[in-house]
Amino acid sequence: MDLLRLAAWCCRLSQGSRTTLTSNAMEAAINTLVNQFKTFAGNDGKDETLSKEEFKSLVTSQLPTLVKNGSDPAVIEGLMNSLDQNNDGELTFMEFWQLIGRLANKLGGYSQ
């Protein structure tokens, strides 16, 4: 299953409430990603997208070693611009998932 189909599956799985899958490590990791997205996205009352401020908060608190200089506004702006496919100034889970894929790729030593 490619990353986009996996992310879509996760979105369908988590619609309406936070999921509690923990039967194995991979499911627990996906569950954590979905729940963290919803937690940070929900700060402005909309848990379907991350605003720039919500994204910055998520990156600085949850990805401090994987996203270098994540507290730098220029870094956040650049990341947002590279992920925000529809240019609406917010990130959907699918747009956010691109960052997770890039970071996992880098962490695993896989080629881009």
Contacts in CASP RR format, 6 or more apart in sequence:
PFRMAT RR
TARGET T0000
AUTHOR 0000-0000-0000
METHOD contacts of the structure
MODEL  1
MDLLRLAAWCCRLSQGSRTTLTSNAMEAAINTLVNQFKTFAGNDGKDETL
SKEEFKSLVTSQLPTLVKNGSDPAVIEGLMNSLDQNNDGELTFMEFWQLI
GRLANKLGGYSQ
1 9 0 8 1.000
3 97 0 8 1.000
3 101 0 8 1.000
4 94 0 8 1.000
4 97 0 8 1.000
6 30 0 8 1.000
7 93 0 8 1.000
7 94 0 8 1.000
7 97 0 8 1.000
8 94 0 8 1.000
10 30 0 8 1.000
10 33 0 8 1.000
10 34 0 8 1.000
10 93 0 8 1.000
11 34 0 8 1.000
11 93 0 8 1.000
11 94 0 8 1.000
13 19 0 8 1.000
13 21 0 8 1.000
13 34 0 8 1.000
14 34 0 8 1.000
14 35 0 8 1.000
14 38 0 8 1.000
18 34 0 8 1.000
18 35 0 8 1.000
18 38 0 8 1.000
19 31 0 8 1.000
19 34 0 8 1.000
19 35 0 8 1.000
20 31 0 8 1.000
21 27 0 8 1.000
21 28 0 8 1.000
21 30 0 8 1.000
21 31 0 8 1.000
22 28 0 8 1.000
22 31 0 8 1.000
33 100 0 8 1.000
34 93 0 8 1.000
36 58 0 8 1.000
36 62 0 8 1.000
37 50 0 8 1.000
37 58 0 8 1.000
37 93 0 8 1.000
37 96 0 8 1.000
38 47 0 8 1.000
40 50 0 8 1.000
40 54 0 8 1.000
40 55 0 8 1.000
40 57 0 8 1.000
40 58 0 8 1.000
40 62 0 8 1.000
41 47 0 8 1.000
41 48 0 8 1.000
41 49 0 8 1.000
41 50 0 8 1.000
41 54 0 8 1.000
42 54 0 8 1.000
43 51 0 8 1.000
43 53 0 8 1.000
43 54 0 8 1.000
43 57 0 8 1.000
44 51 0 8 1.000
44 53 0 8 1.000
44 54 0 8 1.000
48 92 0 8 1.000
48 93 0 8 1.000
49 90 0 8 1.000
49 91 0 8 1.000
49 92 0 8 1.000
50 58 0 8 1.000
50 90 0 8 1.000
50 91 0 8 1.000
50 96 0 8 1.000
51 89 0 8 1.000
51 90 0 8 1.000
52 76 0 8 1.000
52 77 0 8 1.000
52 80 0 8 1.000
52 89 0 8 1.000
52 90 0 8 1.000
55 76 0 8 1.000
55 79 0 8 1.000
55 80 0 8 1.000
55 91 0 8 1.000
55 96 0 8 1.000
56 70 0 8 1.000
56 71 0 8 1.000
56 73 0 8 1.000
56 76 0 8 1.000
59 67 0 8 1.000
59 70 0 8 1.000
59 76 0 8 1.000
59 79 0 8 1.000
60 70 0 8 1.000
60 71 0 8 1.000
63 70 0 8 1.000
63 103 0 8 1.000
64 70 0 8 1.000
66 103 0 8 1.000
66 106 0 8 1.000
66 107 0 8 1.000
67 75 0 8 1.000
67 79 0 8 1.000
67 103 0 8 1.000
68 75 0 8 1.000
69 75 0 8 1.000
70 76 0 8 1.000
79 99 0 8 1.000
80 89 0 8 1.000
80 91 0 8 1.000
83 91 0 8 1.000
83 95 0 8 1.000
83 96 0 8 1.000
83 98 0 8 1.000
83 99 0 8 1.000
84 90 0 8 1.000
84 91 0 8 1.000
84 95 0 8 1.000
85 95 0 8 1.000
86 95 0 8 1.000
102 112 0 8 1.000
105 111 0 8 1.000
105 112 0 8 1.000
END
